Amino acid sequence: KLIGDPNLEFVAMPALAPPEVVMDPALAAQYEQDLQIAQTTALPDEDDDL
């Protein structure tokens, strides 16, 4: 219904800046440790649950 409306005007809006992320260094270290453990943990074989 807006197509062809001569009164319709598009106005450019400024992009909003993303919020600044503040991360606790201890939490980041814990995540890094969890990732290291996950990388070295062996996955179970597909037949283990039979």
C-alpha positions in Angstrom: 0.0 0.0 0.0 3.0 2.3 0.3 4.2 1.8 -3.3 3.7 5.0 -5.3 2.9 7.2 -2.3 4.6 10.6 -3.1 4.5 11.6 0.6 6.7 8.7 1.6 10.3 9.7 2.4 13.1 7.4 3.5 15.5 8.9 6.0 19.0 7.4 6.7 19.5 6.4 10.3 23.0 6.3 11.9 24.2 2.8 12.8 24.2 2.1 16.5 27.6 1.2 17.9 27.7 -2.2 19.5 28.1 -2.3 23.3 31.6 -2.5 24.6 32.4 -6.0 26.0 34.0 -6.2 29.4 35.1 -9.7 30.3 36.5 -10.9 33.6 40.1 -12.2 33.0 39.5 -15.1 35.4 36.4 -16.2 33.5 38.3 -16.0 30.2 41.1 -18.1 31.7 38.5 -20.7 32.9 36.9 -20.8 29.4 40.4 -21.3 27.9 41.1 -24.1 30.3 37.8 -25.8 29.6 38.6 -25.6 25.8 42.0 -27.2 26.4 40.4 -30.1 28.4 37.7 -30.6 25.7 40.3 -30.8 23.0 42.2 -33.5 24.8 39.2 -35.6 25.9 38.6 -38.7 23.8 35.1 -39.1 22.4 33.4 -42.4 23.2 33.1 -44.9 20.3 29.7 -45.2 18.7 29.3 -48.8 19.9 30.0 -48.1 23.6 26.3 -47.8 24.5 25.3 -51.2 23.2 
